[in-house]
Amino acid sequence: VIQELIAVTDVVVPGGKGDRLRHVWLHEGREVHRTTEETSRVDGPKGIVRLRSSLTGRDLPSALLGAWCVDVETDDGQLVGRTEFQVAD
């Protein structure tokens, strides 16, 4: 039983310098959760903006099977990174 999904992404500066970044979680192409940099930024290597976010509890959909995507976006919606994965039976 899956109780938590975790995403950790790194954006190399200067690509992320000055831009506020966020994780946008998508399941089967539909947005499930959106974070802010304030709630998801963690310490990373020098020159890297590292974001960590997770889905647990009420944010975790009851139907998890299928295609997942976590986009890294700037505040103005520019896509700067993406990770994709599948949850299978």
Backbone as a chain_set.jsonl record, in Angstrom:
{"seq": "VIQELIAVTDVVVPGGKGDRLRHVWLHEGREVHRTTEETSRVDGPKGIVRLRSSLTGRDLPSALLGAWCVDVETDDGQLVGRTEFQVAD", "coords": {"N": [[0.85, -1.18, 0.0], [0.669, 2.097, -0.951], [1.605, 4.944, 0.751], [2.718, 7.389, 0.535], [3.982, 9.659, -1.878], [6.954, 10.928, -3.214], [8.809, 13.642, -4.518], [11.872, 14.843, -5.695], [13.661, 17.429, -7.039], [16.213, 19.039, -8.979], [17.3, 22.2, -10.014], [19.497, 23.841, -12.066], [21.303, 26.738, -11.356], [22.217, 29.415, -13.503], [19.577, 29.111, -14.404], [17.421, 28.87, -12.593], [17.787, 31.07, -11.066], [16.576, 33.787, -9.358], [14.046, 33.226, -10.267], [10.994, 32.113, -8.956], [10.186, 28.919, -7.968], [8.131, 25.953, -8.369], [6.561, 22.809, -7.57], [4.387, 20.935, -9.581], [2.058, 18.556, -9.397], [0.827, 15.949, -11.397], [-1.658, 13.641, -12.32], [-2.466, 11.249, -14.608], [-2.642, 13.345, -16.418], [-4.128, 15.3, -15.142], [-4.155, 17.97, -12.827], [-3.13, 17.476, -9.512], [-1.91, 18.439, -7.228], [-0.231, 21.36, -6.01], [2.719, 23.035, -5.188], [4.61, 25.536, -3.328], [7.662, 27.417, -3.615], [8.526, 28.23, -1.127], [7.505, 26.307, 0.621], [8.666, 23.979, -0.294], [11.402, 24.115, -0.895], [14.645, 22.904, -0.274], [17.881, 22.396, 1.282], [20.57, 22.144, -0.985], [23.23, 21.234, -3.295], [25.763, 23.739, -3.997], [24.815, 26.282, -6.264], [22.536, 25.053, -7.117], [19.019, 24.791, -7.183], [17.029, 23.106, -5.107], [14.113, 21.255, -4.882], [11.721, 19.684, -2.816], [8.929, 17.742, -2.502], [5.852, 16.206, -1.417], [3.146, 13.854, -1.624], [0.667, 13.059, 0.574], [-1.735, 11.653, 2.838], [-4.688, 13.523, 2.662], [-4.028, 14.741, 0.252], [-3.235, 12.733, -1.382], [-4.445, 10.898, -3.99], [-7.153, 8.474, -4.083], [-7.167, 6.604, -6.134], [-4.364, 5.481, -7.447], [-3.034, 4.231, -9.545], [-1.446, 4.4, -12.751], [-0.257, 6.984, -15.028], [2.036, 9.358, -13.885], [3.279, 12.679, -13.306], [5.611, 15.113, -12.398], [5.948, 18.403, -12.605], [8.325, 21.056, -12.819], [7.905, 24.338, -12.368], [8.077, 27.873, -13.118], [6.877, 30.836, -11.397], [5.418, 32.186, -13.318], [4.489, 30.169, -14.903], [6.267, 28.895, -16.653], [7.715, 25.983, -17.894], [10.376, 24.279, -16.496], [11.456, 21.896, -15.842], [10.905, 18.318, -15.586], [9.662, 15.289, -14.271], [8.746, 11.962, -14.798], [6.677, 9.136, -14.021], [5.358, 5.817, -13.487], [2.688, 4.281, -11.75], [2.067, 1.055, -10.99], [0.149, -1.984, -10.839]], "CA": [[0.0, 0.0, 0.0], [1.437, 3.343, -1.045], [1.108, 5.956, 1.672], [3.356, 8.675, 0.239], [4.77, 9.827, -3.083], [7.93, 11.99, -2.971], [9.577, 14.115, -5.67], [12.999, 15.737, -5.425], [14.187, 17.906, -8.317], [17.271, 20.037, -8.931], [17.377, 23.138, -11.128], [20.818, 24.46, -12.051], [21.362, 28.191, -11.486], [21.309, 30.554, -13.393], [18.232, 28.862, -14.885], [16.433, 29.12, -11.559], [18.162, 32.24, -10.273], [15.615, 34.871, -9.405], [12.718, 32.691, -10.533], [10.405, 31.319, -7.887], [9.852, 27.63, -8.564], [7.155, 25.134, -7.651], [6.212, 21.497, -8.108], [2.993, 20.721, -9.966], [1.827, 17.119, -9.509], [-0.24, 15.584, -12.328], [-1.987, 12.221, -12.432], [-3.233, 11.049, -15.842], [-2.806, 14.637, -17.075], [-4.913, 16.237, -14.323], [-3.427, 18.501, -11.671], [-3.531, 16.918, -8.224], [-1.355, 19.237, -6.121], [0.698, 22.417, -6.409], [3.467, 23.538, -4.036], [5.335, 26.788, -3.51], [9.084, 27.265, -3.281], [8.682, 28.416, 0.321], [7.187, 25.071, 1.338], [9.33, 22.798, -0.834], [12.849, 24.269, -1.12], [15.525, 22.304, 0.73], [19.293, 22.612, 0.995], [21.169, 21.325, -2.035], [24.581, 21.658, -3.643], [25.922, 25.121, -4.438], [24.418, 26.502, -7.636], [21.37, 24.219, -7.405], [17.782, 24.995, -6.431], [16.47, 21.77, -4.88], [12.754, 21.231, -4.358], [11.236, 18.382, -2.346], [7.527, 17.786, -2.108], [5.263, 14.878, -1.317], [1.703, 13.703, -1.504], [0.279, 12.165, 1.658], [-3.053, 11.93, 3.41], [-5.785, 14.007, 1.821], [-3.518, 15.128, -1.064], [-2.95, 11.507, -2.135], [-5.699, 10.365, -4.537], [-7.445, 7.074, -3.741], [-6.775, 5.805, -7.303], [-2.977, 5.874, -7.735], [-2.487, 3.576, -10.732], [-1.39, 5.168, -13.98], [0.85, 7.881, -15.351], [2.263, 10.511, -13.021], [4.258, 13.645, -13.766], [5.849, 16.253, -11.517], [6.569, 19.495, -13.352], [8.943, 22.174, -12.115], [7.479, 25.541, -13.079], [8.272, 29.189, -12.522], [5.609, 31.45, -11.007], [4.638, 32.587, -14.492], [4.052, 28.979, -15.623], [7.275, 28.343, -17.575], [8.19, 24.65, -17.536], [11.84, 24.208, -16.491], [11.857, 20.525, -15.562], [9.799, 17.362, -15.479], [9.957, 13.884, -14.02], [7.561, 11.138, -15.047], [6.748, 7.768, -13.511], [4.126, 5.023, -13.537], [2.318, 3.446, -10.618], [1.478, -0.139, -11.573], [-0.365, -3.006, -9.925]], "C": [[0.895, 1.242, 0.0], [0.798, 4.387, -0.137], [1.69, 7.337, 1.395], [4.076, 8.593, -1.098], [5.667, 11.036, -2.86], [8.625, 12.341, -4.276], [10.669, 15.052, -5.181], [13.573, 16.128, -6.779], [15.245, 18.967, -8.072], [17.215, 20.897, -10.191], [18.704, 23.869, -11.005], [20.662, 25.968, -12.226], [22.393, 28.473, -12.583], [19.902, 30.307, -13.893], [17.162, 29.157, -13.865], [16.71, 30.363, -10.746], [17.143, 33.362, -10.463], [14.196, 34.416, -9.72], [12.243, 31.909, -9.319], [9.867, 30.055, -8.544], [8.824, 26.888, -7.728], [7.05, 23.781, -8.332], [4.725, 21.489, -8.425], [2.849, 19.227, -10.234], [0.639, 16.864, -10.431], [-0.413, 14.071, -12.345], [-2.914, 12.061, -13.626], [-3.584, 12.381, -16.498], [-3.609, 15.668, -16.297], [-4.109, 16.674, -13.107], [-4.029, 17.976, -10.375], [-3.092, 17.825, -7.079], [-0.344, 20.231, -6.682], [1.391, 22.925, -5.14], [4.009, 24.932, -4.33], [6.794, 26.541, -3.158], [9.302, 27.382, -1.774], [8.445, 27.114, 1.082], [7.994, 23.875, 0.855], [10.841, 22.936, -1.052], [13.629, 23.684, 0.052], [16.966, 22.583, 0.335], [19.777, 21.629, -0.064], [22.571, 21.812, -2.308], [24.603, 23.114, -4.098], [25.568, 25.235, -5.922], [23.19, 25.72, -8.072], [20.189, 24.697, -6.562], [17.141, 23.617, -6.323], [15.091, 21.913, -4.25], [12.405, 19.807, -3.947], [9.786, 18.56, -1.936], [6.987, 16.369, -2.084], [3.749, 14.973, -1.295], [1.443, 12.679, -0.415], [-1.155, 12.499, 2.056], [-4.079, 12.385, 2.404], [-5.329, 14.447, 0.431], [-3.273, 13.922, -1.972], [-4.271, 10.929, -2.661], [-5.906, 8.903, -4.157], [-7.056, 6.14, -4.895], [-5.392, 6.265, -7.765], [-2.429, 5.305, -9.035], [-2.487, 4.518, -11.922], [-0.183, 6.065, -14.075], [0.864, 9.085, -14.428], [3.347, 11.391, -13.623], [4.396, 14.709, -12.683], [6.609, 17.281, -12.335], [7.21, 20.477, -12.395], [8.635, 23.403, -12.957], [7.931, 26.789, -12.347], [6.901, 29.748, -12.175], [4.761, 31.862, -12.198], [4.282, 31.4, -15.397], [5.03, 28.397, -16.614], [7.767, 26.999, -17.053], [9.714, 24.62, -17.614], [12.358, 22.806, -16.164], [10.652, 19.623, -15.411], [10.366, 15.997, -15.125], [8.661, 13.111, -14.161], [7.775, 9.753, -14.476], [5.38, 7.125, -13.62], [3.914, 4.327, -12.203], [1.543, 2.268, -11.213], [1.022, -1.099, -10.465], [0.703, -4.004, -9.566]], "O": [[1.766, 1.398, 0.856], [-0.394, 4.675, -0.242], [1.224, 8.335, 1.943], [4.703, 7.582, -1.415], [5.202, 12.066, -2.372], [8.99, 11.457, -5.051], [10.427, 15.939, -4.361], [13.931, 15.262, -7.578], [15.187, 19.703, -7.087], [17.095, 20.378, -11.3], [19.004, 24.45, -9.962], [19.97, 26.423, -13.137], [23.414, 27.786, -12.592], [19.077, 31.218, -13.819], [16.092, 29.649, -14.223], [15.953, 30.684, -9.829], [16.89, 33.817, -11.579], [13.242, 35.151, -9.464], [13.0, 31.139, -8.728], [9.172, 30.121, -9.558], [8.663, 27.153, -6.536], [7.397, 23.622, -9.503], [3.907, 21.972, -7.642], [3.439, 18.696, -11.174], [-0.42, 17.474, -10.28], [0.563, 13.32, -12.38], [-3.997, 12.644, -13.672], [-4.667, 12.542, -17.061], [-3.754, 16.802, -16.752], [-3.467, 15.86, -12.443], [-5.241, 18.016, -10.16], [-3.802, 17.969, -6.084], [0.309, 19.974, -7.693], [0.732, 23.211, -4.14], [3.88, 25.439, -5.444], [7.12, 25.566, -2.48], [10.166, 26.707, -1.213], [9.115, 26.85, 2.08], [8.01, 22.844, 1.528], [11.496, 21.943, -1.368], [13.315, 23.937, 1.215], [17.244, 22.96, -0.803], [19.44, 20.446, -0.04], [23.058, 22.712, -1.624], [23.585, 23.653, -4.531], [25.966, 24.398, -6.732], [22.836, 25.717, -9.251], [20.34, 24.974, -5.373], [16.755, 23.027, -7.332], [14.915, 22.588, -3.236], [12.747, 18.847, -4.637], [9.46, 19.425, -1.122], [7.579, 15.451, -2.652], [3.164, 16.013, -0.992], [1.945, 11.556, -0.478], [-1.704, 13.52, 1.642], [-4.318, 11.711, 1.403], [-6.149, 14.522, -0.485], [-3.123, 14.071, -3.185], [-5.122, 10.517, -1.873], [-4.939, 8.176, -3.934], [-6.657, 5.0, -4.654], [-5.261, 7.312, -8.399], [-1.459, 5.836, -9.578], [-3.397, 5.33, -12.09], [0.78, 5.935, -13.319], [-0.155, 9.742, -14.216], [4.219, 10.917, -14.351], [3.397, 15.153, -12.116], [7.76, 17.067, -12.713], [6.707, 20.708, -11.295], [9.05, 23.498, -14.112], [8.141, 26.781, -11.134], [5.879, 29.208, -12.6], [3.534, 31.889, -12.112], [3.827, 31.594, -16.525], [4.67, 27.485, -17.358], [8.187, 26.892, -15.901], [10.288, 24.899, -18.667], [13.564, 22.562, -16.206], [9.537, 20.075, -15.148], [11.421, 15.601, -15.621], [7.608, 13.552, -13.699], [8.897, 9.247, -14.444], [4.372, 7.803, -13.82], [4.867, 3.838, -11.597], [0.505, 2.449, -11.851], [1.465, -1.017, -9.319], [0.446, -4.936, -8.804]]}, "num_chains": 1, "name": "protein.A"}
